[in-house]
Amino acid sequence: VLRDDFRQPPGDVVVAAGEPAVLECVPPRGHPEPSISWKKNGVRVSDRDERLTIRGGKLMVASTHKSDAGVYVCVATNVVGERDSEPAELVVF
């Protein structure tokens, strides 16, 4: 089972360069519990970048760069399939 509705879709975030940013996402209810990943401008975000942490649905950017700005989507995945959240914009000024 994987519901359509995200319990908390990510919202737009505006930060100054160098500041931390957090995009929050609570996935739809599902069985088994869906795992969370993120896409930026349509491309899956890798947490190999040491500035990025994905934990409990949150995408945390330790120190934002101009290049982090973009449109982020929270992706919930389980055996049934995957659901994309509404897009959220990260603005870095």
C-alpha positions in Angstrom: 0.0 0.0 0.0 1.2 3.5 -0.7 -1.2 6.4 -0.3 -1.1 9.5 -2.7 -1.1 12.2 -0.1 2.1 13.4 1.6 1.5 14.0 5.3 3.8 17.0 5.0 5.1 18.1 1.6 8.2 20.2 1.5 7.8 24.0 1.5 9.8 26.7 -0.2 13.0 27.8 1.7 14.9 31.0 1.3 18.4 31.3 2.9 21.6 33.3 2.6 24.6 31.6 1.0 26.6 29.9 3.7 23.6 29.3 5.9 22.1 25.9 6.6 18.8 24.9 4.9 16.3 22.2 5.8 13.6 20.9 3.5 11.1 18.8 5.5 9.0 16.0 4.1 6.6 13.5 5.8 5.8 10.8 3.3 2.4 9.3 2.6 1.3 6.4 4.8 2.4 3.1 3.3 3.0 -0.5 4.1 5.8 -1.2 4.1 6.8 2.2 5.4 8.1 4.2 2.4 11.7 5.3 2.2 12.5 8.9 1.3 14.8 10.2 -1.3 15.1 13.7 -2.9 15.4 15.0 -6.4 16.7 18.4 -7.4 15.7 19.7 -10.8 14.6 16.2 -11.6 17.9 14.5 -10.7 18.2 12.3 -7.6 20.2 13.9 -4.8 23.2 12.0 -3.7 24.1 12.1 0.0 27.7 11.4 -1.0 28.1 15.2 -0.9 29.3 15.7 2.7 27.2 18.9 3.0 24.0 17.0 2.4 22.2 14.8 5.0 19.0 12.9 4.4 17.5 11.9 7.7 13.9 11.0 8.6 12.5 12.7 5.6 14.5 15.9 6.1 17.1 17.1 3.5 19.6 19.1 5.3 22.2 21.3 3.6 25.0 22.2 6.1 26.3 25.3 4.2 24.3 26.4 1.2 26.0 27.4 -2.0 24.4 29.3 -4.9 24.5 26.0 -6.8 22.1 24.4 -4.2 19.3 26.6 -5.4 16.6 24.8 -7.4 13.4 22.9 -7.3 13.4 20.0 -4.9 10.9 17.1 -4.8 10.5 14.5 -2.0 10.2 11.0 -3.3 8.5 8.2 -1.3 9.3 4.7 -2.4 8.2 1.2 -1.3 7.4 -2.1 -3.1 4.2 -0.7 -4.5 5.9 2.2 -6.4 6.9 5.7 -5.8 5.2 9.1 -5.3 6.6 12.5 -5.9 5.7 15.4 -3.6 4.7 18.8 -4.9 7.9 20.7 -5.8 9.5 23.1 -3.3 12.0 25.8 -4.2 15.2 26.5 -2.4 16.3 30.1 -3.0 19.9 31.0 -2.1 20.8 34.7 -2.1 
